[in-house]
């Protein structure tokens, strides 16, 4: 078992996952974008996010979530039945 650090840095978490399964490397760029957006939402005066950027971030987050759940067989069938869906 590997304990994940307490962090908002999705790239760091993605890299940890990639050490276990290389397929996570494909998600690194999207994780970088979402990490940036997490700063924007916590510190809104720095950079503004428009509606298209927000929609894109939601799509990226949903794709990463779906991918991650798909990598966990025990959760895969259960989450497909009742898992969350992100929307604006």
PDB file of N, CA, C and O in Angstrom, chain B, residues numbered from 101:
ATOM      1  N   UNK B 101       0.833  -1.189   0.000  1.00  0.00           N
ATOM      2  CA  UNK B 101       0.000   0.000   0.000  1.00  0.00           C
ATOM      3  C   UNK B 101       0.878   1.254   0.000  1.00  0.00           C
ATOM      4  O   UNK B 101       1.914   1.312   0.663  1.00  0.00           O
ATOM      5  N   UNK B 102       0.439   2.236  -0.752  1.00  0.00           N
ATOM      6  CA  UNK B 102       1.135   3.517  -0.820  1.00  0.00           C
ATOM      7  C   UNK B 102       0.184   4.579  -0.298  1.00  0.00           C
ATOM      8  O   UNK B 102      -0.957   4.680  -0.748  1.00  0.00           O
ATOM      9  N   UNK B 103       0.657   5.367   0.647  1.00  0.00           N
ATOM     10  CA  UNK B 103      -0.179   6.433   1.185  1.00  0.00           C
ATOM     11  C   UNK B 103       0.030   7.705   0.369  1.00  0.00           C
ATOM     12  O   UNK B 103       1.158   8.166   0.194  1.00  0.00           O
ATOM     13  N   UNK B 104      -1.072   8.266  -0.128  1.00  0.00           N
ATOM     14  CA  UNK B 104      -0.996   9.500  -0.915  1.00  0.00           C
ATOM     15  C   UNK B 104      -0.771  10.684   0.018  1.00  0.00           C
ATOM     16  O   UNK B 104      -1.357  10.747   1.099  1.00  0.00           O
ATOM     17  N   UNK B 105       0.069  11.613  -0.396  1.00  0.00           N
ATOM     18  CA  UNK B 105       0.292  12.803   0.435  1.00  0.00           C
ATOM     19  C   UNK B 105      -0.929  13.716   0.401  1.00  0.00           C
ATOM     20  O   UNK B 105      -1.740  13.657  -0.524  1.00  0.00           O
ATOM     21  N   UNK B 106      -1.045  14.546   1.408  1.00  0.00           N
ATOM     22  CA  UNK B 106      -2.117  15.544   1.417  1.00  0.00           C
ATOM     23  C   UNK B 106      -1.653  16.707   0.554  1.00  0.00           C
ATOM     24  O   UNK B 106      -0.791  17.487   0.959  1.00  0.00           O
ATOM     25  N   UNK B 107      -2.235  16.820  -0.646  1.00  0.00           N
ATOM     26  CA  UNK B 107      -1.809  17.850  -1.584  1.00  0.00           C
ATOM     27  C   UNK B 107      -2.920  18.164  -2.576  1.00  0.00           C
ATOM     28  O   UNK B 107      -3.802  17.342  -2.823  1.00  0.00           O
ATOM     29  N   UNK B 108      -2.863  19.361  -3.137  1.00  0.00           N
ATOM     30  CA  UNK B 108      -3.762  19.746  -4.224  1.00  0.00           C
ATOM     31  C   UNK B 108      -3.070  19.567  -5.571  1.00  0.00           C
ATOM     32  O   UNK B 108      -3.663  19.841  -6.614  1.00  0.00           O
ATOM     33  N   UNK B 109      -1.834  19.115  -5.556  1.00  0.00           N
ATOM     34  CA  UNK B 109      -1.040  18.966  -6.776  1.00  0.00           C
ATOM     35  C   UNK B 109      -1.409  17.659  -7.478  1.00  0.00           C
ATOM     36  O   UNK B 109      -0.887  16.594  -7.149  1.00  0.00           O
ATOM     37  N   UNK B 110      -2.311  17.759  -8.445  1.00  0.00           N
ATOM     38  CA  UNK B 110      -2.768  16.570  -9.152  1.00  0.00           C
ATOM     39  C   UNK B 110      -1.669  15.944  -9.998  1.00  0.00           C
ATOM     40  O   UNK B 110      -1.681  14.735 -10.225  1.00  0.00           O
ATOM     41  N   UNK B 111      -0.723  16.745 -10.466  1.00  0.00           N
ATOM     42  CA  UNK B 111       0.395  16.202 -11.245  1.00  0.00           C
ATOM     43  C   UNK B 111       1.225  15.266 -10.370  1.00  0.00           C
ATOM     44  O   UNK B 111       1.603  14.179 -10.807  1.00  0.00           O
ATOM     45  N   UNK B 112       1.503  15.677  -9.159  1.00  0.00           N
ATOM     46  CA  UNK B 112       2.275  14.828  -8.240  1.00  0.00           C
ATOM     47  C   UNK B 112       1.535  13.520  -7.969  1.00  0.00           C
ATOM     48  O   UNK B 112       2.141  12.448  -7.955  1.00  0.00           O
ATOM     49  N   UNK B 113       0.234  13.612  -7.756  1.00  0.00           N
ATOM     50  CA  UNK B 113      -0.557  12.407  -7.512  1.00  0.00           C
ATOM     51  C   UNK B 113      -0.597  11.517  -8.751  1.00  0.00           C
ATOM     52  O   UNK B 113      -0.509  10.293  -8.650  1.00  0.00           O
ATOM     53  N   UNK B 114      -0.728  12.138  -9.914  1.00  0.00           N
ATOM     54  CA  UNK B 114      -0.754  11.387 -11.169  1.00  0.00           C
ATOM     55  C   UNK B 114       0.570  10.659 -11.387  1.00  0.00           C
ATOM     56  O   UNK B 114       0.588   9.509 -11.824  1.00  0.00           O
ATOM     57  N   UNK B 115       1.662  11.324 -11.085  1.00  0.00           N
ATOM     58  CA  UNK B 115       2.985  10.691 -11.224  1.00  0.00           C
ATOM     59  C   UNK B 115       3.138   9.511 -10.267  1.00  0.00           C
ATOM     60  O   UNK B 115       3.740   8.497 -10.618  1.00  0.00           O
ATOM     61  N   UNK B 116       2.594   9.646  -9.065  1.00  0.00           N
ATOM     62  CA  UNK B 116       2.627   8.523  -8.127  1.00  0.00           C
ATOM     63  C   UNK B 116       1.861   7.339  -8.703  1.00  0.00           C
ATOM     64  O   UNK B 116       2.308   6.195  -8.621  1.00  0.00           O
ATOM     65  N   UNK B 117       0.700   7.630  -9.287  1.00  0.00           N
ATOM     66  CA  UNK B 117      -0.105   6.567  -9.896  1.00  0.00           C
ATOM     67  C   UNK B 117       0.618   5.958 -11.096  1.00  0.00           C
ATOM     68  O   UNK B 117       0.531   4.752 -11.328  1.00  0.00           O
ATOM     69  N   UNK B 118       1.330   6.789 -11.858  1.00  0.00           N
ATOM     70  CA  UNK B 118       2.072   6.303 -13.027  1.00  0.00           C
ATOM     71  C   UNK B 118       3.205   5.363 -12.624  1.00  0.00           C
ATOM     72  O   UNK B 118       3.628   4.525 -13.421  1.00  0.00           O
ATOM     73  N   UNK B 119       3.693   5.493 -11.404  1.00  0.00           N
ATOM     74  CA  UNK B 119       4.703   4.551 -10.919  1.00  0.00           C
ATOM     75  C   UNK B 119       4.122   3.153 -10.754  1.00  0.00           C
ATOM     76  O   UNK B 119       4.849   2.159 -10.765  1.00  0.00           O
ATOM     77  N   UNK B 120       2.808   3.090 -10.600  1.00  0.00           N
ATOM     78  CA  UNK B 120       2.121   1.810 -10.451  1.00  0.00           C
ATOM     79  C   UNK B 120       1.604   1.328 -11.803  1.00  0.00           C
ATOM     80  O   UNK B 120       1.705   0.145 -12.128  1.00  0.00           O
ATOM     81  N   UNK B 121       1.044   2.258 -12.593  1.00  0.00           N
ATOM     82  CA  UNK B 121       0.515   1.925 -13.922  1.00  0.00           C
ATOM     83  C   UNK B 121       0.842   3.064 -14.881  1.00  0.00           C
ATOM     84  O   UNK B 121       0.381   4.190 -14.696  1.00  0.00           O
ATOM     85  N   UNK B 122       1.625   2.773 -15.890  1.00  0.00           N
ATOM     86  CA  UNK B 122       2.091   3.773 -16.847  1.00  0.00           C
ATOM     87  C   UNK B 122       0.955   4.472 -17.588  1.00  0.00           C
ATOM     88  O   UNK B 122       1.167   5.556 -18.133  1.00  0.00           O
ATOM     89  N   UNK B 123      -0.229   3.897 -17.625  1.00  0.00           N
ATOM     90  CA  UNK B 123      -1.364   4.509 -18.324  1.00  0.00           C
ATOM     91  C   UNK B 123      -1.704   5.882 -17.753  1.00  0.00           C
ATOM     92  O   UNK B 123      -2.276   6.719 -18.452  1.00  0.00           O
ATOM     93  N   UNK B 124      -1.361   6.119 -16.498  1.00  0.00           N
ATOM     94  CA  UNK B 124      -1.647   7.413 -15.878  1.00  0.00           C
ATOM     95  C   UNK B 124      -0.832   8.549 -16.488  1.00  0.00           C
ATOM     96  O   UNK B 124      -1.210   9.714 -16.363  1.00  0.00           O
ATOM     97  N   UNK B 125       0.281   8.226 -17.145  1.00  0.00           N
ATOM     98  CA  UNK B 125       1.098   9.271 -17.772  1.00  0.00           C
ATOM     99  C   UNK B 125       0.297  10.069 -18.792  1.00  0.00           C
ATOM    100  O   UNK B 125       0.567  11.251 -19.005  1.00  0.00           O
ATOM    101  N   UNK B 126      -0.689   9.430 -19.424  1.00  0.00           N
ATOM    102  CA  UNK B 126      -1.534  10.100 -20.413  1.00  0.00           C
ATOM    103  C   UNK B 126      -2.369  11.218 -19.792  1.00  0.00           C
ATOM    104  O   UNK B 126      -2.839  12.100 -20.510  1.00  0.00           O
ATOM    105  N   UNK B 127      -2.556  11.198 -18.510  1.00  0.00           N
ATOM    106  CA  UNK B 127      -3.416  12.167 -17.821  1.00  0.00           C
ATOM    107  C   UNK B 127      -2.639  13.318 -17.194  1.00  0.00           C
ATOM    108  O   UNK B 127      -3.245  14.222 -16.618  1.00  0.00           O
ATOM    109  N   UNK B 128      -1.321  13.305 -17.292  1.00  0.00           N
ATOM    110  CA  UNK B 128      -0.493  14.313 -16.625  1.00  0.00           C
ATOM    111  C   UNK B 128      -0.813  15.732 -17.083  1.00  0.00           C
ATOM    112  O   UNK B 128      -0.933  16.631 -16.250  1.00  0.00           O
ATOM    113  N   UNK B 129      -0.954  15.951 -18.386  1.00  0.00           N
ATOM    114  CA  UNK B 129      -1.238  17.304 -18.888  1.00  0.00           C
ATOM    115  C   UNK B 129      -2.576  17.824 -18.375  1.00  0.00           C
ATOM    116  O   UNK B 129      -2.679  18.981 -17.967  1.00  0.00           O
ATOM    117  N   UNK B 130      -3.602  16.970 -18.396  1.00  0.00           N
ATOM    118  CA  UNK B 130      -4.909  17.392 -17.886  1.00  0.00           C
ATOM    119  C   UNK B 130      -4.842  17.668 -16.387  1.00  0.00           C
ATOM    120  O   UNK B 130      -5.489  18.594 -15.898  1.00  0.00           O
ATOM    121  N   UNK B 131      -4.075  16.882 -15.665  1.00  0.00           N
ATOM    122  CA  UNK B 131      -3.902  17.132 -14.230  1.00  0.00           C
ATOM    123  C   UNK B 131      -3.223  18.473 -13.987  1.00  0.00           C
ATOM    124  O   UNK B 131      -3.551  19.171 -13.028  1.00  0.00           O
ATOM    125  N   UNK B 132      -2.284  18.835 -14.845  1.00  0.00           N
ATOM    126  CA  UNK B 132      -1.604  20.134 -14.704  1.00  0.00           C
ATOM    127  C   UNK B 132      -2.591  21.276 -14.884  1.00  0.00           C
ATOM    128  O   UNK B 132      -2.555  22.252 -14.135  1.00  0.00           O
ATOM    129  N   UNK B 133      -3.472  21.160 -15.870  1.00  0.00           N
ATOM    130  CA  UNK B 133      -4.486  22.196 -16.110  1.00  0.00           C
ATOM    131  C   UNK B 133      -5.417  22.302 -14.907  1.00  0.00           C
ATOM    132  O   UNK B 133      -5.716  23.403 -14.445  1.00  0.00           O
ATOM    133  N   UNK B 134      -5.871  21.169 -14.404  1.00  0.00           N
ATOM    134  CA  UNK B 134      -6.794  21.186 -13.268  1.00  0.00           C
ATOM    135  C   UNK B 134      -6.128  21.713 -12.004  1.00  0.00           C
ATOM    136  O   UNK B 134      -6.779  22.376 -11.197  1.00  0.00           O
ATOM    137  N   UNK B 135      -4.854  21.434 -11.820  1.00  0.00           N
ATOM    138  CA  UNK B 135      -4.134  21.981 -10.665  1.00  0.00           C
ATOM    139  C   UNK B 135      -4.084  23.500 -10.745  1.00  0.00           C
ATOM    140  O   UNK B 135      -4.266  24.185  -9.738  1.00  0.00           O
ATOM    141  N   UNK B 136      -3.839  24.024 -11.936  1.00  0.00           N
ATOM    142  CA  UNK B 136      -3.852  25.478 -12.136  1.00  0.00           C
ATOM    143  C   UNK B 136      -5.236  26.041 -11.818  1.00  0.00           C
ATOM    144  O   UNK B 136      -5.355  27.057 -11.133  1.00  0.00           O
ATOM    145  N   UNK B 137      -6.271  25.384 -12.315  1.00  0.00           N
ATOM    146  CA  UNK B 137      -7.626  25.871 -12.066  1.00  0.00           C
ATOM    147  C   UNK B 137      -7.997  25.808 -10.590  1.00  0.00           C
ATOM    148  O   UNK B 137      -8.798  26.619 -10.123  1.00  0.00           O
ATOM    149  N   UNK B 138      -7.436  24.872  -9.858  1.00  0.00           N
ATOM    150  CA  UNK B 138      -7.748  24.824  -8.423  1.00  0.00           C
ATOM    151  C   UNK B 138      -7.215  26.067  -7.724  1.00  0.00           C
ATOM    152  O   UNK B 138      -7.823  26.554  -6.772  1.00  0.00           O
ATOM    153  N   UNK B 139      -6.082  26.582  -8.192  1.00  0.00           N
ATOM    154  CA  UNK B 139      -5.549  27.836  -7.638  1.00  0.00           C
ATOM    155  C   UNK B 139      -6.435  29.013  -8.006  1.00  0.00           C
ATOM    156  O   UNK B 139      -6.678  29.904  -7.191  1.00  0.00           O
ATOM    157  N   UNK B 140      -6.914  29.005  -9.242  1.00  0.00           N
ATOM    158  CA  UNK B 140      -7.778  30.093  -9.707  1.00  0.00           C
ATOM    159  C   UNK B 140      -9.044  30.173  -8.862  1.00  0.00           C
ATOM    160  O   UNK B 140      -9.487  31.264  -8.505  1.00  0.00           O
ATOM    161  N   UNK B 141      -9.624  29.024  -8.545  1.00  0.00           N
ATOM    162  CA  UNK B 141     -10.867  29.046  -7.769  1.00  0.00           C
ATOM    163  C   UNK B 141     -10.632  29.407  -6.309  1.00  0.00           C
ATOM    164  O   UNK B 141     -11.519  29.960  -5.659  1.00  0.00           O
ATOM    165  N   UNK B 142      -9.447  29.099  -5.785  1.00  0.00           N
ATOM    166  CA  UNK B 142      -9.142  29.459  -4.393  1.00  0.00           C
ATOM    167  C   UNK B 142      -8.686  30.896  -4.252  1.00  0.00           C
ATOM    168  O   UNK B 142      -8.887  31.520  -3.210  1.00  0.00           O
ATOM    169  N   UNK B 143      -8.075  31.417  -5.295  1.00  0.00           N
ATOM    170  CA  UNK B 143      -7.559  32.790  -5.293  1.00  0.00           C
ATOM    171  C   UNK B 143      -8.091  33.513  -6.527  1.00  0.00           C
ATOM    172  O   UNK B 143      -7.340  33.764  -7.469  1.00  0.00           O
ATOM    173  N   UNK B 144      -9.377  33.847  -6.529  1.00  0.00           N
ATOM    174  CA  UNK B 144     -10.046  34.331  -7.740  1.00  0.00           C
ATOM    175  C   UNK B 144      -9.537  35.659  -8.303  1.00  0.00           C
ATOM    176  O   UNK B 144      -9.849  35.973  -9.452  1.00  0.00           O
ATOM    177  N   UNK B 145      -8.793  36.430  -7.575  1.00  0.00           N
ATOM    178  CA  UNK B 145      -8.327  37.715  -8.094  1.00  0.00           C
ATOM    179  C   UNK B 145      -7.131  37.581  -9.031  1.00  0.00           C
ATOM    180  O   UNK B 145      -6.800  38.527  -9.746  1.00  0.00           O
ATOM    181  N   UNK B 146      -6.475  36.415  -9.038  1.00  0.00           N
ATOM    182  CA  UNK B 146      -5.278  36.244  -9.856  1.00  0.00           C
ATOM    183  C   UNK B 146      -5.600  36.136 -11.345  1.00  0.00           C
ATOM    184  O   UNK B 146      -5.140  36.966 -12.129  1.00  0.00           O
ATOM    185  N   UNK B 147      -6.366  35.152 -11.743  1.00  0.00           N
ATOM    186  CA  UNK B 147      -6.704  34.903 -13.142  1.00  0.00           C
ATOM    187  C   UNK B 147      -8.185  34.551 -13.207  1.00  0.00           C
ATOM    188  O   UNK B 147      -8.690  33.808 -12.365  1.00  0.00           O
ATOM    189  N   UNK B 148      -8.869  35.079 -14.191  1.00  0.00           N
ATOM    190  CA  UNK B 148     -10.286  34.763 -14.334  1.00  0.00           C
ATOM    191  C   UNK B 148     -10.469  33.564 -15.257  1.00  0.00           C
ATOM    192  O   UNK B 148      -9.698  33.364 -16.196  1.00  0.00           O
ATOM    193  N   UNK B 149     -11.485  32.781 -14.981  1.00  0.00           N
ATOM    194  CA  UNK B 149     -11.826  31.628 -15.796  1.00  0.00           C
ATOM    195  C   UNK B 149     -13.161  31.918 -16.466  1.00  0.00           C
ATOM    196  O   UNK B 149     -14.132  32.263 -15.792  1.00  0.00           O
ATOM    197  N   UNK B 150     -13.219  31.778 -17.803  1.00  0.00           N
ATOM    198  CA  UNK B 150     -14.488  32.000 -18.479  1.00  0.00           C
ATOM    199  C   UNK B 150     -15.285  30.689 -18.532  1.00  0.00           C
ATOM    200  O   UNK B 150     -14.804  29.638 -18.108  1.00  0.00           O
ATOM    201  N   UNK B 151     -16.498  30.775 -19.053  1.00  0.00           N
ATOM    202  CA  UNK B 151     -17.394  29.620 -19.055  1.00  0.00           C
ATOM    203  C   UNK B 151     -16.833  28.459 -19.880  1.00  0.00           C
ATOM    204  O   UNK B 151     -16.970  27.301 -19.485  1.00  0.00           O
ATOM    205  N   UNK B 152     -16.208  28.754 -21.008  1.00  0.00           N
ATOM    206  CA  UNK B 152     -15.630  27.688 -21.834  1.00  0.00           C
ATOM    207  C   UNK B 152     -14.496  26.973 -21.106  1.00  0.00           C
ATOM    208  O   UNK B 152     -14.384  25.749 -21.176  1.00  0.00           O
ATOM    209  N   UNK B 153     -13.660  27.734 -20.410  1.00  0.00           N
ATOM    210  CA  UNK B 153     -12.572  27.125 -19.646  1.00  0.00           C
ATOM    211  C   UNK B 153     -13.130  26.267 -18.509  1.00  0.00           C
ATOM    212  O   UNK B 153     -12.612  25.189 -18.217  1.00  0.00           O
ATOM    213  N   UNK B 154     -14.183  26.759 -17.881  1.00  0.00           N
ATOM    214  CA  UNK B 154     -14.804  25.991 -16.801  1.00  0.00           C
ATOM    215  C   UNK B 154     -15.389  24.686 -17.335  1.00  0.00           C
ATOM    216  O   UNK B 154     -15.233  23.633 -16.718  1.00  0.00           O
ATOM    217  N   UNK B 155     -16.062  24.759 -18.483  1.00  0.00           N
ATOM    218  CA  UNK B 155     -16.634  23.554 -19.086  1.00  0.00           C
ATOM    219  C   UNK B 155     -15.534  22.564 -19.456  1.00  0.00           C
ATOM    220  O   UNK B 155     -15.686  21.359 -19.256  1.00  0.00           O
ATOM    221  N   UNK B 156     -14.432  23.069 -19.993  1.00  0.00           N
ATOM    222  CA  UNK B 156     -13.303  22.210 -20.350  1.00  0.00           C
ATOM    223  C   UNK B 156     -12.703  21.558 -19.109  1.00  0.00           C
ATOM    224  O   UNK B 156     -12.351  20.379 -19.132  1.00  0.00           O
ATOM    225  N   UNK B 157     -12.588  22.319 -18.033  1.00  0.00           N
ATOM    226  CA  UNK B 157     -12.053  21.776 -16.781  1.00  0.00           C
ATOM    227  C   UNK B 157     -12.953  20.670 -16.243  1.00  0.00           C
ATOM    228  O   UNK B 157     -12.470  19.651 -15.749  1.00  0.00           O
ATOM    229  N   UNK B 158     -14.252  20.873 -16.340  1.00  0.00           N
ATOM    230  CA  UNK B 158     -15.196  19.849 -15.876  1.00  0.00           C
ATOM    231  C   UNK B 158     -15.052  18.584 -16.710  1.00  0.00           C
ATOM    232  O   UNK B 158     -15.067  17.479 -16.169  1.00  0.00           O
ATOM    233  N   UNK B 159     -14.912  18.738 -18.021  1.00  0.00           N
ATOM    234  CA  UNK B 159     -14.723  17.572 -18.891  1.00  0.00           C
ATOM    235  C   UNK B 159     -13.442  16.824 -18.533  1.00  0.00           C
ATOM    236  O   UNK B 159     -13.431  15.594 -18.467  1.00  0.00           O
ATOM    237  N   UNK B 160     -12.371  17.568 -18.305  1.00  0.00           N
ATOM    238  CA  UNK B 160     -11.096  16.944 -17.938  1.00  0.00           C
ATOM    239  C   UNK B 160     -11.222  16.213 -16.600  1.00  0.00           C
ATOM    240  O   UNK B 160     -10.742  15.089 -16.454  1.00  0.00           O
ATOM    241  N   UNK B 161     -11.862  16.849 -15.636  1.00  0.00           N
ATOM    242  CA  UNK B 161     -12.030  16.235 -14.316  1.00  0.00           C
ATOM    243  C   UNK B 161     -12.861  14.958 -14.411  1.00  0.00           C
ATOM    244  O   UNK B 161     -12.533  13.952 -13.782  1.00  0.00           O
ATOM    245  N   UNK B 162     -13.936  15.000 -15.195  1.00  0.00           N
ATOM    246  CA  UNK B 162     -14.783  13.816 -15.362  1.00  0.00           C
ATOM    247  C   UNK B 162     -13.998  12.692 -16.034  1.00  0.00           C
ATOM    248  O   UNK B 162     -14.101  11.534 -15.631  1.00  0.00           O
ATOM    249  N   UNK B 163     -13.211  13.032 -17.059  1.00  0.00           N
ATOM    250  CA  UNK B 163     -12.426  12.017 -17.768  1.00  0.00           C
ATOM    251  C   UNK B 163     -11.385  11.380 -16.847  1.00  0.00           C
ATOM    252  O   UNK B 163     -11.185  10.166 -16.877  1.00  0.00           O
ATOM    253  N   UNK B 164     -10.727  12.199 -16.031  1.00  0.00           N
ATOM    254  CA  UNK B 164      -9.729  11.667 -15.098  1.00  0.00           C
ATOM    255  C   UNK B 164     -10.406  10.797 -14.043  1.00  0.00           C
ATOM    256  O   UNK B 164      -9.895   9.734 -13.690  1.00  0.00           O
ATOM    257  N   UNK B 165     -11.543  11.243 -13.545  1.00  0.00           N
ATOM    258  CA  UNK B 165     -12.291  10.455 -12.561  1.00  0.00           C
ATOM    259  C   UNK B 165     -12.691   9.107 -13.155  1.00  0.00           C
ATOM    260  O   UNK B 165     -12.453   8.060 -12.553  1.00  0.00           O
ATOM    261  N   UNK B 166     -13.304   9.141 -14.349  1.00  0.00           N
ATOM    262  CA  UNK B 166     -13.753   7.904 -14.991  1.00  0.00           C
ATOM    263  C   UNK B 166     -12.579   6.960 -15.246  1.00  0.00           C
ATOM    264  O   UNK B 166     -12.680   5.756 -15.012  1.00  0.00           O
ATOM    265  N   UNK B 167     -11.467   7.513 -15.727  1.00  0.00           N
ATOM    266  CA  UNK B 167     -10.267   6.719 -15.981  1.00  0.00           C
ATOM    267  C   UNK B 167      -9.773   6.083 -14.685  1.00  0.00           C
ATOM    268  O   UNK B 167      -9.471   4.890 -14.652  1.00  0.00           O
ATOM    269  N   UNK B 168      -9.692   6.872 -13.627  1.00  0.00           N
ATOM    270  CA  UNK B 168      -9.172   6.382 -12.348  1.00  0.00           C
ATOM    271  C   UNK B 168     -10.058   5.293 -11.769  1.00  0.00           C
ATOM    272  O   UNK B 168      -9.558   4.271 -11.298  1.00  0.00           O
ATOM    273  N   UNK B 169     -11.356   5.499 -11.798  1.00  0.00           N
ATOM    274  CA  UNK B 169     -12.281   4.486 -11.284  1.00  0.00           C
ATOM    275  C   UNK B 169     -12.179   3.216 -12.125  1.00  0.00           C
ATOM    276  O   UNK B 169     -12.260   2.105 -11.601  1.00  0.00           O
ATOM    277  N   UNK B 170     -12.000   3.392 -13.434  1.00  0.00           N
ATOM    278  CA  UNK B 170     -11.855   2.241 -14.312  1.00  0.00           C
ATOM    279  C   UNK B 170     -10.624   1.403 -14.011  1.00  0.00           C
ATOM    280  O   UNK B 170     -10.571   0.227 -14.371  1.00  0.00           O
ATOM    281  N   UNK B 171      -9.641   1.993 -13.359  1.00  0.00           N
ATOM    282  CA  UNK B 171      -8.418   1.276 -13.003  1.00  0.00           C
ATOM    283  C   UNK B 171      -8.582   0.463 -11.717  1.00  0.00           C
ATOM    284  O   UNK B 171      -7.698  -0.315 -11.361  1.00  0.00           O
ATOM    285  N   UNK B 172      -9.705   0.638 -11.022  1.00  0.00           N
ATOM    286  CA  UNK B 172      -9.950  -0.061  -9.757  1.00  0.00           C
ATOM    287  C   UNK B 172     -11.120  -1.018  -9.971  1.00  0.00           C
ATOM    288  O   UNK B 172     -12.276  -0.604  -9.876  1.00  0.00           O
ATOM    289  N   UNK B 173     -10.843  -2.281 -10.255  1.00  0.00           N
ATOM    290  CA  UNK B 173     -11.917  -3.222 -10.592  1.00  0.00           C
ATOM    291  C   UNK B 173     -13.034  -3.298  -9.552  1.00  0.00           C
ATOM    292  O   UNK B 173     -14.204  -3.431  -9.912  1.00  0.00           O
ATOM    293  N   UNK B 174     -12.687  -3.214  -8.270  1.00  0.00           N
ATOM    294  CA  UNK B 174     -13.717  -3.311  -7.228  1.00  0.00           C
ATOM    295  C   UNK B 174     -14.703  -2.149  -7.301  1.00  0.00           C
ATOM    296  O   UNK B 174     -15.884  -2.319  -6.996  1.00  0.00           O
ATOM    297  N   UNK B 175     -14.232  -0.977  -7.700  1.00  0.00           N
ATOM    298  CA  UNK B 175     -15.096   0.196  -7.785  1.00  0.00           C
ATOM    299  C   UNK B 175     -15.763   0.321  -9.144  1.00  0.00           C
ATOM    300  O   UNK B 175     -16.833   0.919  -9.259  1.00  0.00           O
ATOM    301  N   UNK B 176     -15.150  -0.231 -10.161  1.00  0.00           N
ATOM    302  CA  UNK B 176     -15.591  -0.025 -11.527  1.00  0.00           C
ATOM    303  C   UNK B 176     -17.059  -0.367 -11.723  1.00  0.00           C
ATOM    304  O   UNK B 176     -17.811   0.469 -12.224  1.00  0.00           O
ATOM    305  N   UNK B 177     -17.487  -1.547 -11.354  1.00  0.00           N
ATOM    306  CA  UNK B 177     -18.876  -1.929 -11.588  1.00  0.00           C
ATOM    307  C   UNK B 177     -19.828  -1.156 -10.685  1.00  0.00           C
ATOM    308  O   UNK B 177     -20.920  -0.790 -11.118  1.00  0.00           O
ATOM    309  N   UNK B 178     -19.443  -0.903  -9.454  1.00  0.00           N
ATOM    310  CA  UNK B 178     -20.295  -0.167  -8.526  1.00  0.00           C
ATOM    311  C   UNK B 178     -20.447   1.291  -8.946  1.00  0.00           C
ATOM    312  O   UNK B 178     -21.564   1.807  -8.932  1.00  0.00           O
ATOM    313  N   UNK B 179     -19.372   1.969  -9.315  1.00  0.00           N
ATOM    314  CA  UNK B 179     -19.414   3.377  -9.696  1.00  0.00           C
ATOM    315  C   UNK B 179     -20.185   3.592 -10.986  1.00  0.00           C
ATOM    316  O   UNK B 179     -20.837   4.624 -11.145  1.00  0.00           O
ATOM    317  N   UNK B 180     -20.125   2.639 -11.911  1.00  0.00           N
ATOM    318  CA  UNK B 180     -20.864   2.802 -13.151  1.00  0.00           C
ATOM    319  C   UNK B 180     -22.357   2.843 -12.876  1.00  0.00           C
ATOM    320  O   UNK B 180     -23.118   3.456 -13.625  1.00  0.00           O
ATOM    321  N   UNK B 181     -22.770   2.196 -11.813  1.00  0.00           N
ATOM    322  CA  UNK B 181     -24.182   2.197 -11.454  1.00  0.00           C
ATOM    323  C   UNK B 181     -24.598   3.491 -10.761  1.00  0.00           C
ATOM    324  O   UNK B 181     -25.703   3.984 -10.982  1.00  0.00           O
ATOM    325  N   UNK B 182     -23.713   4.046  -9.919  1.00  0.00           N
ATOM    326  CA  UNK B 182     -24.129   5.177  -9.093  1.00  0.00           C
ATOM    327  C   UNK B 182     -23.105   6.295  -8.997  1.00  0.00           C
ATOM    328  O   UNK B 182     -23.253   7.189  -8.164  1.00  0.00           O
ATOM    329  N   UNK B 183     -22.084   6.269  -9.818  1.00  0.00           N
ATOM    330  CA  UNK B 183     -21.007   7.251  -9.721  1.00  0.00           C
ATOM    331  C   UNK B 183     -21.442   8.657 -10.055  1.00  0.00           C
ATOM    332  O   UNK B 183     -22.454   8.860 -10.725  1.00  0.00           O
ATOM    333  N   UNK B 184     -20.676   9.633  -9.586  1.00  0.00           N
ATOM    334  CA  UNK B 184     -21.018  11.038  -9.824  1.00  0.00           C
ATOM    335  C   UNK B 184     -20.755  11.452 -11.262  1.00  0.00           C
ATOM    336  O   UNK B 184     -19.886  10.903 -11.940  1.00  0.00           O
ATOM    337  N   UNK B 185     -21.511  12.410 -11.698  1.00  0.00           N
ATOM    338  CA  UNK B 185     -21.302  13.030 -12.998  1.00  0.00           C
ATOM    339  C   UNK B 185     -21.172  14.517 -12.760  1.00  0.00           C
ATOM    340  O   UNK B 185     -22.003  15.112 -12.073  1.00  0.00           O
ATOM    341  N   UNK B 186     -20.153  15.119 -13.312  1.00  0.00           N
ATOM    342  CA  UNK B 186     -19.920  16.552 -13.151  1.00  0.00           C
ATOM    343  C   UNK B 186     -20.636  17.305 -14.255  1.00  0.00           C
ATOM    344  O   UNK B 186     -20.674  16.850 -15.398  1.00  0.00           O
ATOM    345  N   UNK B 187     -21.201  18.451 -13.923  1.00  0.00           N
ATOM    346  CA  UNK B 187     -21.851  19.276 -14.944  1.00  0.00           C
ATOM    347  C   UNK B 187     -21.869  20.719 -14.492  1.00  0.00           C
ATOM    348  O   UNK B 187     -21.624  21.035 -13.327  1.00  0.00           O
ATOM    349  N   UNK B 188     -22.169  21.593 -15.450  1.00  0.00           N
ATOM    350  CA  UNK B 188     -22.259  23.023 -15.140  1.00  0.00           C
ATOM    351  C   UNK B 188     -23.708  23.419 -15.042  1.00  0.00           C
ATOM    352  O   UNK B 188     -24.014  24.584 -14.788  1.00  0.00           O
TER     353      UNK B 188
END
